[in-house]
Amino acid sequence: MGYSLRTDRFRYVEWRDLTSGEVTDCELYDHVADPRESINVINEPRLHTAVAELQARARQLAPASPAAKPPTQ
């Protein structure tokens, strides 16, 4: 399951395991430098603060919790 947040400058995407809710991957695109979102800059040290803020915001909007399992029969 993917969750995406957009600010004036960035798009942050967080991918989570449907069963556990664990974050499995993250992406960050800088629309100032890359308006077509072709370069994932999640590991750029200069963007560490922006990444931390967007991660916190994502977890406020969609807490990482396990997906509801269908009832067993």
Predicted model as a PDB file, atoms N, CA, C, CB and O in Angstrom, pLDDT in the B-factor column:
MODEL        1                                                                  
ATOM      1  N   MET A   1       0.858  -1.160   0.000  1.00 86.00           N  
ATOM      2  CA  MET A   1       0.000   0.000   0.000  1.00 86.00           C  
ATOM      3  C   MET A   1       0.904   1.222   0.000  1.00 86.00           C  
ATOM      4  CB  MET A   1      -0.976  -0.002   1.222  1.00 86.00           C  
ATOM      5  O   MET A   1       1.866   1.274   0.766  1.00 86.00           O  
ATOM      6  N   GLY A   2       0.623   2.181  -0.822  1.00 90.00           N  
ATOM      7  CA  GLY A   2       1.415   3.398  -0.877  1.00 90.00           C  
ATOM      8  C   GLY A   2       0.634   4.607  -0.385  1.00 90.00           C  
ATOM      9  O   GLY A   2      -0.556   4.755  -0.660  1.00 90.00           O  
ATOM     10  N   TYR A   3       1.328   5.461   0.345  1.00 92.00           N  
ATOM     11  CA  TYR A   3       0.763   6.727   0.814  1.00 92.00           C  
ATOM     12  C   TYR A   3       1.642   7.843   0.266  1.00 92.00           C  
ATOM     13  CB  TYR A   3       0.675   6.783   2.393  1.00 92.00           C  
ATOM     14  O   TYR A   3       2.869   7.740   0.275  1.00 92.00           O  
ATOM     15  N   SER A   4       1.012   8.902  -0.208  1.00 94.00           N  
ATOM     16  CA  SER A   4       1.760   9.984  -0.826  1.00 94.00           C  
ATOM     17  C   SER A   4       1.346  11.324  -0.226  1.00 94.00           C  
ATOM     18  CB  SER A   4       1.548   9.985  -2.347  1.00 94.00           C  
ATOM     19  O   SER A   4       0.163  11.587  -0.009  1.00 94.00           O  
ATOM     20  N   LEU A   5       2.341  12.161   0.035  1.00 95.00           N  
ATOM     21  CA  LEU A   5       2.106  13.526   0.517  1.00 95.00           C  
ATOM     22  C   LEU A   5       2.783  14.483  -0.445  1.00 95.00           C  
ATOM     23  CB  LEU A   5       2.641  13.725   1.981  1.00 95.00           C  
ATOM     24  O   LEU A   5       3.859  14.199  -0.971  1.00 95.00           O  
ATOM     25  N   ARG A   6       2.148  15.606  -0.667  1.00 95.00           N  
ATOM     26  CA  ARG A   6       2.742  16.601  -1.551  1.00 95.00           C  
ATOM     27  C   ARG A   6       2.766  17.949  -0.853  1.00 95.00           C  
ATOM     28  CB  ARG A   6       1.967  16.691  -2.884  1.00 95.00           C  
ATOM     29  O   ARG A   6       1.780  18.374  -0.251  1.00 95.00           O  
ATOM     30  N   THR A   7       3.913  18.612  -0.944  1.00 96.00           N  
ATOM     31  CA  THR A   7       4.043  19.989  -0.482  1.00 96.00           C  
ATOM     32  C   THR A   7       4.301  20.844  -1.720  1.00 96.00           C  
ATOM     33  CB  THR A   7       5.202  20.146   0.591  1.00 96.00           C  
ATOM     34  O   THR A   7       4.291  20.335  -2.841  1.00 96.00           O  
ATOM     35  N   ASP A   8       4.529  22.130  -1.523  1.00 95.00           N  
ATOM     36  CA  ASP A   8       4.840  22.982  -2.660  1.00 95.00           C  
ATOM     37  C   ASP A   8       6.106  22.527  -3.378  1.00 95.00           C  
ATOM     38  CB  ASP A   8       4.990  24.420  -2.208  1.00 95.00           C  
ATOM     39  O   ASP A   8       6.252  22.721  -4.585  1.00 95.00           O  
ATOM     40  N   ARG A   9       7.012  21.924  -2.627  1.00 96.00           N  
ATOM     41  CA  ARG A   9       8.293  21.536  -3.214  1.00 96.00           C  
ATOM     42  C   ARG A   9       8.465  20.033  -3.435  1.00 96.00           C  
ATOM     43  CB  ARG A   9       9.390  22.021  -2.345  1.00 96.00           C  
ATOM     44  O   ARG A   9       9.105  19.631  -4.407  1.00 96.00           O  
ATOM     45  N   PHE A  10       7.908  19.194  -2.555  1.00 97.00           N  
ATOM     46  CA  PHE A  10       8.208  17.764  -2.585  1.00 97.00           C  
ATOM     47  C   PHE A  10       6.970  16.893  -2.745  1.00 97.00           C  
ATOM     48  CB  PHE A  10       8.930  17.373  -1.331  1.00 97.00           C  
ATOM     49  O   PHE A  10       5.848  17.290  -2.431  1.00 97.00           O  
ATOM     50  N   ARG A  11       7.226  15.679  -3.253  1.00 97.00           N  
ATOM     51  CA  ARG A  11       6.265  14.581  -3.123  1.00 97.00           C  
ATOM     52  C   ARG A  11       7.005  13.477  -2.372  1.00 97.00           C  
ATOM     53  CB  ARG A  11       5.717  14.078  -4.547  1.00 97.00           C  
ATOM     54  O   ARG A  11       8.083  13.042  -2.776  1.00 97.00           O  
ATOM     55  N   TYR A  12       6.400  13.036  -1.270  1.00 97.00           N  
ATOM     56  CA  TYR A  12       6.944  11.954  -0.447  1.00 97.00           C  
ATOM     57  C   TYR A  12       6.006  10.766  -0.585  1.00 97.00           C  
ATOM     58  CB  TYR A  12       7.102  12.388   1.062  1.00 97.00           C  
ATOM     59  O   TYR A  12       4.791  10.912  -0.455  1.00 97.00           O  
ATOM     60  N   VAL A  13       6.561   9.601  -0.846  1.00 97.00           N  
ATOM     61  CA  VAL A  13       5.775   8.376  -0.984  1.00 97.00           C  
ATOM     62  C   VAL A  13       6.318   7.360   0.006  1.00 97.00           C  
ATOM     63  CB  VAL A  13       5.824   7.820  -2.451  1.00 97.00           C  
ATOM     64  O   VAL A  13       7.527   7.148   0.105  1.00 97.00           O  
ATOM     65  N   GLU A  14       5.401   6.735   0.737  1.00 95.00           N  
ATOM     66  CA  GLU A  14       5.769   5.720   1.721  1.00 95.00           C  
ATOM     67  C   GLU A  14       5.028   4.442   1.362  1.00 95.00           C  
ATOM     68  CB  GLU A  14       5.433   6.183   3.187  1.00 95.00           C  
ATOM     69  O   GLU A  14       3.801   4.440   1.260  1.00 95.00           O  
ATOM     70  N   TRP A  15       5.766   3.359   1.170  1.00 95.00           N  
ATOM     71  CA  TRP A  15       5.187   2.061   0.841  1.00 95.00           C  
ATOM     72  C   TRP A  15       5.173   1.196   2.092  1.00 95.00           C  
ATOM     73  CB  TRP A  15       5.977   1.367  -0.305  1.00 95.00           C  
ATOM     74  O   TRP A  15       6.176   1.102   2.800  1.00 95.00           O  
ATOM     75  N   ARG A  16       4.027   0.559   2.365  1.00 91.00           N  
ATOM     76  CA  ARG A  16       3.870  -0.252   3.570  1.00 91.00           C  
ATOM     77  C   ARG A  16       3.380  -1.651   3.237  1.00 91.00           C  
ATOM     78  CB  ARG A  16       2.906   0.418   4.539  1.00 91.00           C  
ATOM     79  O   ARG A  16       2.618  -1.853   2.292  1.00 91.00           O  
ATOM     80  N   ASP A  17       3.828  -2.604   4.027  1.00 91.00           N  
ATOM     81  CA  ASP A  17       3.362  -3.977   3.923  1.00 91.00           C  
ATOM     82  C   ASP A  17       1.907  -4.015   4.385  1.00 91.00           C  
ATOM     83  CB  ASP A  17       4.255  -4.950   4.769  1.00 91.00           C  
ATOM     84  O   ASP A  17       1.582  -3.501   5.456  1.00 91.00           O  
ATOM     85  N   LEU A  18       1.040  -4.614   3.591  1.00 86.00           N  
ATOM     86  CA  LEU A  18      -0.390  -4.650   3.937  1.00 86.00           C  
ATOM     87  C   LEU A  18      -0.685  -5.453   5.192  1.00 86.00           C  
ATOM     88  CB  LEU A  18      -1.177  -5.223   2.791  1.00 86.00           C  
ATOM     89  O   LEU A  18      -1.636  -5.143   5.910  1.00 86.00           O  
ATOM     90  N   THR A  19       0.095  -6.458   5.466  1.00 86.00           N  
ATOM     91  CA  THR A  19      -0.162  -7.308   6.622  1.00 86.00           C  
ATOM     92  C   THR A  19       0.344  -6.696   7.916  1.00 86.00           C  
ATOM     93  CB  THR A  19       0.472  -8.656   6.420  1.00 86.00           C  
ATOM     94  O   THR A  19      -0.378  -6.639   8.911  1.00 86.00           O  
ATOM     95  N   SER A  20       1.593  -6.238   7.896  1.00 86.00           N  
ATOM     96  CA  SER A  20       2.207  -5.753   9.134  1.00 86.00           C  
ATOM     97  C   SER A  20       2.101  -4.241   9.321  1.00 86.00           C  
ATOM     98  CB  SER A  20       3.651  -6.152   9.164  1.00 86.00           C  
ATOM     99  O   SER A  20       2.214  -3.753  10.446  1.00 86.00           O  
ATOM    100  N   GLY A  21       1.887  -3.500   8.249  1.00 83.00           N  
ATOM    101  CA  GLY A  21       1.891  -2.043   8.328  1.00 83.00           C  
ATOM    102  C   GLY A  21       3.291  -1.455   8.327  1.00 83.00           C  
ATOM    103  O   GLY A  21       3.450  -0.236   8.382  1.00 83.00           O  
ATOM    104  N   GLU A  22       4.314  -2.311   8.265  1.00 88.00           N  
ATOM    105  CA  GLU A  22       5.705  -1.873   8.288  1.00 88.00           C  
ATOM    106  C   GLU A  22       6.058  -1.108   7.010  1.00 88.00           C  
ATOM    107  CB  GLU A  22       6.640  -3.078   8.462  1.00 88.00           C  
ATOM    108  O   GLU A  22       5.664  -1.500   5.912  1.00 88.00           O  
ATOM    109  N   VAL A  23       6.807  -0.012   7.168  1.00 90.00           N  
ATOM    110  CA  VAL A  23       7.268   0.763   6.021  1.00 90.00           C  
ATOM    111  C   VAL A  23       8.347  -0.057   5.314  1.00 90.00           C  
ATOM    112  CB  VAL A  23       7.814   2.178   6.459  1.00 90.00           C  
ATOM    113  O   VAL A  23       9.347  -0.438   5.923  1.00 90.00           O  
ATOM    114  N   THR A  24       8.136  -0.322   4.035  1.00 94.00           N  
ATOM    115  CA  THR A  24       9.073  -1.146   3.271  1.00 94.00           C  
ATOM    116  C   THR A  24       9.952  -0.327   2.334  1.00 94.00           C  
ATOM    117  CB  THR A  24       8.315  -2.177   2.476  1.00 94.00           C  
ATOM    118  O   THR A  24      11.033  -0.778   1.955  1.00 94.00           O  
ATOM    119  N   ASP A  25       9.511   0.859   1.958  1.00 96.00           N  
ATOM    120  CA  ASP A  25      10.300   1.701   1.060  1.00 96.00           C  
ATOM    121  C   ASP A  25       9.750   3.116   1.103  1.00 96.00           C  
ATOM    122  CB  ASP A  25      10.283   1.145  -0.394  1.00 96.00           C  
ATOM    123  O   ASP A  25       8.589   3.336   1.451  1.00 96.00           O  
ATOM    124  N   CYS A  26      10.602   4.078   0.744  1.00 96.00           N  
ATOM    125  CA  CYS A  26      10.211   5.484   0.699  1.00 96.00           C  
ATOM    126  C   CYS A  26      10.795   6.125  -0.556  1.00 96.00           C  
ATOM    127  CB  CYS A  26      10.685   6.238   1.977  1.00 96.00           C  
ATOM    128  O   CYS A  26      11.838   5.707  -1.059  1.00 96.00           O  
ATOM    129  N   GLU A  27      10.107   7.139  -1.046  1.00 97.00           N  
ATOM    130  CA  GLU A  27      10.573   7.904  -2.189  1.00 97.00           C  
ATOM    131  C   GLU A  27      10.385   9.384  -1.886  1.00 97.00           C  
ATOM    132  CB  GLU A  27       9.820   7.495  -3.488  1.00 97.00           C  
ATOM    133  O   GLU A  27       9.462   9.763  -1.164  1.00 97.00           O  
ATOM    134  N   LEU A  28      11.256  10.215  -2.435  1.00 98.00           N  
ATOM    135  CA  LEU A  28      11.125  11.662  -2.308  1.00 98.00           C  
ATOM    136  C   LEU A  28      11.514  12.294  -3.632  1.00 98.00           C  
ATOM    137  CB  LEU A  28      12.003  12.215  -1.144  1.00 98.00           C  
ATOM    138  O   LEU A  28      12.575  12.004  -4.185  1.00 98.00           O  
ATOM    139  N   TYR A  29      10.649  13.158  -4.132  1.00 98.00           N  
ATOM    140  CA  TYR A  29      10.903  13.860  -5.387  1.00 98.00           C  
ATOM    141  C   TYR A  29      10.860  15.353  -5.127  1.00 98.00           C  
ATOM    142  CB  TYR A  29       9.873  13.459  -6.480  1.00 98.00           C  
ATOM    143  O   TYR A  29       9.948  15.857  -4.471  1.00 98.00           O  
ATOM    144  N   ASP A  30      11.852  16.052  -5.647  1.00 97.00           N  
ATOM    145  CA  ASP A  30      11.987  17.501  -5.487  1.00 97.00           C  
ATOM    146  C   ASP A  30      11.470  18.161  -6.756  1.00 97.00           C  
ATOM    147  CB  ASP A  30      13.476  17.915  -5.200  1.00 97.00           C  
ATOM    148  O   ASP A  30      12.125  18.119  -7.797  1.00 97.00           O  
ATOM    149  N   HIS A  31      10.299  18.767  -6.666  1.00 96.00           N  
ATOM    150  CA  HIS A  31       9.672  19.359  -7.849  1.00 96.00           C  
ATOM    151  C   HIS A  31      10.368  20.607  -8.364  1.00 96.00           C  
ATOM    152  CB  HIS A  31       8.257  19.688  -7.547  1.00 96.00           C  
ATOM    153  O   HIS A  31      10.161  20.997  -9.513  1.00 96.00           O  
ATOM    154  N   VAL A  32      11.183  21.236  -7.541  1.00 96.00           N  
ATOM    155  CA  VAL A  32      11.951  22.392  -8.011  1.00 96.00           C  
ATOM    156  C   VAL A  32      13.043  21.908  -8.969  1.00 96.00           C  
ATOM    157  CB  VAL A  32      12.574  23.180  -6.808  1.00 96.00           C  
ATOM    158  O   VAL A  32      13.216  22.464 -10.054  1.00 96.00           O  
ATOM    159  N   ALA A  33      13.768  20.882  -8.565  1.00 96.00           N  
ATOM    160  CA  ALA A  33      14.878  20.368  -9.367  1.00 96.00           C  
ATOM    161  C   ALA A  33      14.427  19.339 -10.400  1.00 96.00           C  
ATOM    162  CB  ALA A  33      15.925  19.754  -8.464  1.00 96.00           C  
ATOM    163  O   ALA A  33      15.102  19.149 -11.413  1.00 96.00           O  
ATOM    164  N   ASP A  34      13.306  18.675 -10.163  1.00 97.00           N  
ATOM    165  CA  ASP A  34      12.881  17.546 -10.996  1.00 97.00           C  
ATOM    166  C   ASP A  34      11.358  17.485 -11.092  1.00 97.00           C  
ATOM    167  CB  ASP A  34      13.430  16.222 -10.429  1.00 97.00           C  
ATOM    168  O   ASP A  34      10.740  16.617 -10.475  1.00 97.00           O  
ATOM    169  N   PRO A  35      10.743  18.385 -11.852  1.00 95.00           N  
ATOM    170  CA  PRO A  35       9.273  18.441 -11.901  1.00 95.00           C  
ATOM    171  C   PRO A  35       8.607  17.181 -12.472  1.00 95.00           C  
ATOM    172  CB  PRO A  35       8.853  19.625 -12.721  1.00 95.00           C  
ATOM    173  O   PRO A  35       7.407  16.983 -12.284  1.00 95.00           O  
ATOM    174  N   ARG A  36       9.360  16.346 -13.154  1.00 96.00           N  
ATOM    175  CA  ARG A  36       8.787  15.109 -13.721  1.00 96.00           C  
ATOM    176  C   ARG A  36       8.929  13.901 -12.796  1.00 96.00           C  
ATOM    177  CB  ARG A  36       9.451  14.798 -15.049  1.00 96.00           C  
ATOM    178  O   ARG A  36       8.544  12.788 -13.156  1.00 96.00           O  
ATOM    179  N   GLU A  37       9.474  14.123 -11.620  1.00 96.00           N  
ATOM    180  CA  GLU A  37       9.640  13.059 -10.622  1.00 96.00           C  
ATOM    181  C   GLU A  37      10.408  11.862 -11.184  1.00 96.00           C  
ATOM    182  CB  GLU A  37       8.275  12.601 -10.112  1.00 96.00           C  
ATOM    183  O   GLU A  37       9.953  10.724 -11.075  1.00 96.00           O  
ATOM    184  N   SER A  38      11.552  12.114 -11.774  1.00 97.00           N  
ATOM    185  CA  SER A  38      12.338  11.022 -12.350  1.00 97.00           C  
ATOM    186  C   SER A  38      13.528  10.616 -11.483  1.00 97.00           C  
ATOM    187  CB  SER A  38      12.830  11.417 -13.717  1.00 97.00           C  
ATOM    188  O   SER A  38      14.155   9.588 -11.740  1.00 97.00           O  
ATOM    189  N   ILE A  39      13.851  11.419 -10.450  1.00 97.00           N  
ATOM    190  CA  ILE A  39      14.992  11.112  -9.591  1.00 97.00           C  
ATOM    191  C   ILE A  39      14.544  11.065  -8.135  1.00 97.00           C  
ATOM    192  CB  ILE A  39      16.120  12.156  -9.779  1.00 97.00           C  
ATOM    193  O   ILE A  39      14.089  12.067  -7.582  1.00 97.00           O  
ATOM    194  N   ASN A  40      14.676   9.902  -7.528  1.00 98.00           N  
ATOM    195  CA  ASN A  40      14.333   9.722  -6.123  1.00 98.00           C  
ATOM    196  C   ASN A  40      15.497  10.255  -5.281  1.00 98.00           C  
ATOM    197  CB  ASN A  40      14.033   8.209  -5.795  1.00 98.00           C  
ATOM    198  O   ASN A  40      16.606   9.725  -5.348  1.00 98.00           O  
ATOM    199  N   VAL A  41      15.245  11.304  -4.488  1.00 98.00           N  
ATOM    200  CA  VAL A  41      16.306  11.950  -3.699  1.00 98.00           C  
ATOM    201  C   VAL A  41      16.181  11.645  -2.206  1.00 98.00           C  
ATOM    202  CB  VAL A  41      16.275  13.461  -3.917  1.00 98.00           C  
ATOM    203  O   VAL A  41      16.674  12.410  -1.376  1.00 98.00           O  
ATOM    204  N   ILE A  42      15.529  10.541  -1.859  1.00 97.00           N  
ATOM    205  CA  ILE A  42      15.291  10.201  -0.456  1.00 97.00           C  
ATOM    206  C   ILE A  42      16.577  10.098   0.356  1.00 97.00           C  
ATOM    207  CB  ILE A  42      14.538   8.900  -0.366  1.00 97.00           C  
ATOM    208  O   ILE A  42      16.559  10.369   1.557  1.00 97.00           O  
ATOM    209  N   ASN A  43      17.685   9.718  -0.258  1.00 96.00           N  
ATOM    210  CA  ASN A  43      18.937   9.528   0.476  1.00 96.00           C  
ATOM    211  C   ASN A  43      19.878  10.725   0.411  1.00 96.00           C  
ATOM    212  CB  ASN A  43      19.645   8.323  -0.048  1.00 96.00           C  
ATOM    213  O   ASN A  43      21.030  10.617   0.830  1.00 96.00           O  
ATOM    214  N   GLU A  44      19.425  11.848  -0.098  1.00 96.00           N  
ATOM    215  CA  GLU A  44      20.252  13.057  -0.158  1.00 96.00           C  
ATOM    216  C   GLU A  44      20.412  13.634   1.250  1.00 96.00           C  
ATOM    217  CB  GLU A  44      19.623  14.116  -1.118  1.00 96.00           C  
ATOM    218  O   GLU A  44      19.419  14.024   1.864  1.00 96.00           O  
ATOM    219  N   PRO A  45      21.638  13.695   1.773  1.00 97.00           N  
ATOM    220  CA  PRO A  45      21.843  14.214   3.135  1.00 97.00           C  
ATOM    221  C   PRO A  45      21.282  15.626   3.331  1.00 97.00           C  
ATOM    222  CB  PRO A  45      23.324  14.213   3.463  1.00 97.00           C  
ATOM    223  O   PRO A  45      20.802  15.945   4.418  1.00 97.00           O  
ATOM    224  N   ARG A  46      21.334  16.457   2.324  1.00 96.00           N  
ATOM    225  CA  ARG A  46      20.847  17.838   2.456  1.00 96.00           C  
ATOM    226  C   ARG A  46      19.336  17.914   2.681  1.00 96.00           C  
ATOM    227  CB  ARG A  46      21.212  18.633   1.216  1.00 96.00           C  
ATOM    228  O   ARG A  46      18.822  18.955   3.091  1.00 96.00           O  
ATOM    229  N   LEU A  47      18.628  16.820   2.416  1.00 96.00           N  
ATOM    230  CA  LEU A  47      17.171  16.805   2.556  1.00 96.00           C  
ATOM    231  C   LEU A  47      16.706  16.031   3.789  1.00 96.00           C  
ATOM    232  CB  LEU A  47      16.542  16.207   1.316  1.00 96.00           C  
ATOM    233  O   LEU A  47      15.517  15.746   3.933  1.00 96.00           O  
ATOM    234  N   HIS A  48      17.631  15.694   4.668  1.00 96.00           N  
ATOM    235  CA  HIS A  48      17.308  14.893   5.854  1.00 96.00           C  
ATOM    236  C   HIS A  48      16.176  15.509   6.684  1.00 96.00           C  
ATOM    237  CB  HIS A  48      18.549  14.732   6.722  1.00 96.00           C  
ATOM    238  O   HIS A  48      15.264  14.799   7.109  1.00 96.00           O  
ATOM    239  N   THR A  49      16.230  16.802   6.913  1.00 96.00           N  
ATOM    240  CA  THR A  49      15.193  17.463   7.721  1.00 96.00           C  
ATOM    241  C   THR A  49      13.836  17.386   7.031  1.00 96.00           C  
ATOM    242  CB  THR A  49      15.567  18.937   7.983  1.00 96.00           C  
ATOM    243  O   THR A  49      12.829  17.110   7.682  1.00 96.00           O  
ATOM    244  N   ALA A  50      13.798  17.622   5.737  1.00 96.00           N  
ATOM    245  CA  ALA A  50      12.533  17.545   4.990  1.00 96.00           C  
ATOM    246  C   ALA A  50      11.967  16.130   5.046  1.00 96.00           C  
ATOM    247  CB  ALA A  50      12.739  17.978   3.518  1.00 96.00           C  
ATOM    248  O   ALA A  50      10.762  15.955   5.228  1.00 96.00           O  
ATOM    249  N   VAL A  51      12.820  15.122   4.893  1.00 96.00           N  
ATOM    250  CA  VAL A  51      12.371  13.731   4.947  1.00 96.00           C  
ATOM    251  C   VAL A  51      11.782  13.422   6.321  1.00 96.00           C  
ATOM    252  CB  VAL A  51      13.537  12.767   4.632  1.00 96.00           C  
ATOM    253  O   VAL A  51      10.710  12.824   6.408  1.00 96.00           O  
ATOM    254  N   ALA A  52      12.456  13.814   7.378  1.00 96.00           N  
ATOM    255  CA  ALA A  52      11.965  13.549   8.742  1.00 96.00           C  
ATOM    256  C   ALA A  52      10.601  14.203   8.967  1.00 96.00           C  
ATOM    257  CB  ALA A  52      12.978  14.063   9.792  1.00 96.00           C  
ATOM    258  O   ALA A  52       9.711  13.591   9.556  1.00 96.00           O  
ATOM    259  N   GLU A  53      10.437  15.427   8.507  1.00 96.00           N  
ATOM    260  CA  GLU A  53       9.154  16.122   8.668  1.00 96.00           C  
ATOM    261  C   GLU A  53       8.045  15.433   7.879  1.00 96.00           C  
ATOM    262  CB  GLU A  53       9.280  17.584   8.221  1.00 96.00           C  
ATOM    263  O   GLU A  53       6.930  15.291   8.381  1.00 96.00           O  
ATOM    264  N   LEU A  54       8.335  15.005   6.657  1.00 96.00           N  
ATOM    265  CA  LEU A  54       7.324  14.346   5.837  1.00 96.00           C  
ATOM    266  C   LEU A  54       6.981  12.959   6.383  1.00 96.00           C  
ATOM    267  CB  LEU A  54       7.808  14.236   4.390  1.00 96.00           C  
ATOM    268  O   LEU A  54       5.824  12.543   6.326  1.00 96.00           O  
ATOM    269  N   GLN A  55       7.966  12.246   6.907  1.00 94.00           N  
ATOM    270  CA  GLN A  55       7.689  10.949   7.533  1.00 94.00           C  
ATOM    271  C   GLN A  55       6.772  11.113   8.741  1.00 94.00           C  
ATOM    272  CB  GLN A  55       9.001  10.263   7.956  1.00 94.00           C  
ATOM    273  O   GLN A  55       5.828  10.342   8.912  1.00 94.00           O  
ATOM    274  N   ALA A  56       7.039  12.094   9.564  1.00 93.00           N  
ATOM    275  CA  ALA A  56       6.200  12.348  10.736  1.00 93.00           C  
ATOM    276  C   ALA A  56       4.784  12.705  10.312  1.00 93.00           C  
ATOM    277  CB  ALA A  56       6.795  13.474  11.596  1.00 93.00           C  
ATOM    278  O   ALA A  56       3.814  12.233  10.904  1.00 93.00           O  
ATOM    279  N   ARG A  57       4.670  13.518   9.313  1.00 93.00           N  
ATOM    280  CA  ARG A  57       3.342  13.929   8.813  1.00 93.00           C  
ATOM    281  C   ARG A  57       2.579  12.726   8.246  1.00 93.00           C  
ATOM    282  CB  ARG A  57       3.486  15.029   7.722  1.00 93.00           C  
ATOM    283  O   ARG A  57       1.379  12.582   8.481  1.00 93.00           O  
ATOM    284  N   ALA A  58       3.278  11.867   7.503  1.00 90.00           N  
ATOM    285  CA  ALA A  58       2.632  10.677   6.923  1.00 90.00           C  
ATOM    286  C   ALA A  58       2.084   9.782   8.026  1.00 90.00           C  
ATOM    287  CB  ALA A  58       3.627   9.885   6.041  1.00 90.00           C  
ATOM    288  O   ALA A  58       0.991   9.230   7.898  1.00 90.00           O  
ATOM    289  N   ARG A  59       2.833   9.640   9.095  1.00 87.00           N  
ATOM    290  CA  ARG A  59       2.402   8.756  10.180  1.00 87.00           C  
ATOM    291  C   ARG A  59       1.266   9.362  10.994  1.00 87.00           C  
ATOM    292  CB  ARG A  59       3.575   8.440  11.093  1.00 87.00           C  
ATOM    293  O   ARG A  59       0.505   8.633  11.630  1.00 87.00           O  
ATOM    294  N   GLN A  60       1.145  10.682  10.980  1.00 88.00           N  
ATOM    295  CA  GLN A  60      -0.002  11.323  11.622  1.00 88.00           C  
ATOM    296  C   GLN A  60      -1.262  11.092  10.797  1.00 88.00           C  
ATOM    297  CB  GLN A  60       0.250  12.835  11.808  1.00 88.00           C  
ATOM    298  O   GLN A  60      -2.328  10.807  11.342  1.00 88.00           O  
ATOM    299  N   LEU A  61      -1.134  11.217   9.491  1.00 85.00           N  
ATOM    300  CA  LEU A  61      -2.290  11.087   8.609  1.00 85.00           C  
ATOM    301  C   LEU A  61      -2.729   9.643   8.413  1.00 85.00           C  
ATOM    302  CB  LEU A  61      -1.982  11.700   7.275  1.00 85.00           C  
ATOM    303  O   LEU A  61      -3.922   9.363   8.291  1.00 85.00           O  
ATOM    304  N   ALA A  62      -1.767   8.729   8.383  1.00 80.00           N  
ATOM    305  CA  ALA A  62      -2.067   7.311   8.179  1.00 80.00           C  
ATOM    306  C   ALA A  62      -1.126   6.493   9.054  1.00 80.00           C  
ATOM    307  CB  ALA A  62      -1.926   6.905   6.671  1.00 80.00           C  
ATOM    308  O   ALA A  62      -0.095   6.020   8.578  1.00 80.00           O  
ATOM    309  N   PRO A  63      -1.471   6.322  10.333  1.00 76.00           N  
ATOM    310  CA  PRO A  63      -0.591   5.571  11.241  1.00 76.00           C  
ATOM    311  C   PRO A  63      -0.275   4.184  10.696  1.00 76.00           C  
ATOM    312  CB  PRO A  63      -1.234   5.447  12.625  1.00 76.00           C  
ATOM    313  O   PRO A  63      -1.141   3.515  10.132  1.00 76.00           O  
ATOM    314  N   ALA A  64       0.959   3.766  10.868  1.00 63.00           N  
ATOM    315  CA  ALA A  64       1.393   2.448  10.422  1.00 63.00           C  
ATOM    316  C   ALA A  64       0.830   1.391  11.357  1.00 63.00           C  
ATOM    317  CB  ALA A  64       2.938   2.361  10.363  1.00 63.00           C  
ATOM    318  O   ALA A  64       1.403   1.099  12.406  1.00 63.00           O  
ATOM    319  N   SER A  65      -0.289   0.829  10.964  1.00 60.00           N  
ATOM    320  CA  SER A  65      -0.896  -0.242  11.755  1.00 60.00           C  
ATOM    321  C   SER A  65      -1.277  -1.368  10.818  1.00 60.00           C  
ATOM    322  CB  SER A  65      -2.138   0.266  12.551  1.00 60.00           C  
ATOM    323  O   SER A  65      -1.526  -1.137   9.635  1.00 60.00           O  
ATOM    324  N   PRO A  66      -1.323  -2.570  11.330  1.00 52.00           N  
ATOM    325  CA  PRO A  66      -1.657  -3.703  10.465  1.00 52.00           C  
ATOM    326  C   PRO A  66      -3.034  -3.543   9.822  1.00 52.00           C  
ATOM    327  CB  PRO A  66      -1.609  -5.001  11.261  1.00 52.00           C  
ATOM    328  O   PRO A  66      -3.973  -3.041  10.438  1.00 52.00           O  
ATOM    329  N   ALA A  67      -3.123  -3.970   8.602  1.00 51.00           N  
ATOM    330  CA  ALA A  67      -4.400  -3.932   7.884  1.00 51.00           C  
ATOM    331  C   ALA A  67      -5.373  -4.921   8.526  1.00 51.00           C  
ATOM    332  CB  ALA A  67      -4.201  -4.260   6.372  1.00 51.00           C  
ATOM    333  O   ALA A  67      -4.974  -5.957   9.058  1.00 51.00           O  
ATOM    334  N   ALA A  68      -6.638  -4.581   8.462  1.00 41.00           N  
ATOM    335  CA  ALA A  68      -7.646  -5.485   9.019  1.00 41.00           C  
ATOM    336  C   ALA A  68      -7.658  -6.781   8.218  1.00 41.00           C  
ATOM    337  CB  ALA A  68      -9.055  -4.823   9.013  1.00 41.00           C  
ATOM    338  O   ALA A  68      -7.656  -6.767   6.987  1.00 41.00           O  
ATOM    339  N   LYS A  69      -7.671  -7.879   8.924  1.00 45.00           N  
ATOM    340  CA  LYS A  69      -7.716  -9.173   8.254  1.00 45.00           C  
ATOM    341  C   LYS A  69      -9.170  -9.602   8.094  1.00 45.00           C  
ATOM    342  CB  LYS A  69      -6.908 -10.240   9.046  1.00 45.00           C  
ATOM    343  O   LYS A  69      -9.989  -9.354   8.979  1.00 45.00           O  
ATOM    344  N   PRO A  70      -9.497 -10.244   6.972  1.00 41.00           N  
ATOM    345  CA  PRO A  70     -10.872 -10.718   6.813  1.00 41.00           C  
ATOM    346  C   PRO A  70     -11.179 -11.816   7.825  1.00 41.00           C  
ATOM    347  CB  PRO A  70     -11.105 -11.233   5.381  1.00 41.00           C  
ATOM    348  O   PRO A  70     -10.282 -12.570   8.201  1.00 41.00           O  
ATOM    349  N   PRO A  71     -12.420 -11.919   8.269  1.00 42.00           N  
ATOM    350  CA  PRO A  71     -12.757 -12.954   9.244  1.00 42.00           C  
ATOM    351  C   PRO A  71     -12.524 -14.346   8.660  1.00 42.00           C  
ATOM    352  CB  PRO A  71     -14.218 -12.806   9.699  1.00 42.00           C  
ATOM    353  O   PRO A  71     -12.723 -14.570   7.466  1.00 42.00           O  
ATOM    354  N   THR A  72     -12.098 -15.279   9.515  1.00 46.00           N  
ATOM    355  CA  THR A  72     -11.920 -16.665   9.072  1.00 46.00           C  
ATOM    356  C   THR A  72     -13.248 -17.372   9.130  1.00 46.00           C  
ATOM    357  CB  THR A  72     -10.871 -17.407   9.935  1.00 46.00           C  
ATOM    358  O   THR A  72     -14.113 -17.037   9.940  1.00 46.00           O  
ATOM    359  N   GLN A  73     -13.406 -18.357   8.264  1.00 45.00           N  
ATOM    360  CA  GLN A  73     -14.675 -19.086   8.213  1.00 45.00           C  
ATOM    361  C   GLN A  73     -14.566 -20.441   8.828  1.00 45.00           C  
ATOM    362  CB  GLN A  73     -15.153 -19.220   6.802  1.00 45.00           C  
ATOM    363  O   GLN A  73     -15.548 -21.183   8.865  1.00 45.00           O  
TER     364      GLN A  73                                                      
ENDMDL                                                                          
END                                                                             
